[in-house]
Amino acid sequence: MSRSEPTDPVITAVLAAAVDQAWPRPVVVVADESSGPPAWRFSGRWWAKPANTRRDRPWTGG
């Protein structure tokens, strides 16, 4: 098998493809807007409170 030398247009295309792959692409960063409280939550429900504050049951009267 004999190998032929690549032509100038082929070398140019290969180098252009390599540079295109190696060049960093711009990245769009979207601000995370979910850092605040959710729009709806179980406010006022006994099961929404932390476990240590639920030790005193509301139906025990005291």
DAHUKA-V26132 format. One record per backbone hydrogen bond with DSSP energy under -0.5 kcal/mol. CO is the residue of the C=O (numbers start at 0). NH is the residue of the N-H. Records with the same first field share a line. If there is no record, write none. Layout:
CO=NH, NH
This chain:
6=10
7=11
8=12
9=13
10=14
11=15
12=16
13=17
14=18
15=19
16=20
17=21
18=22
26=28
27=29
30=32
31=34
32=35
40=42
41=44
44=47
45=48
49=52, 53
50=53
51=54
54=56
56=59, 61
57=60
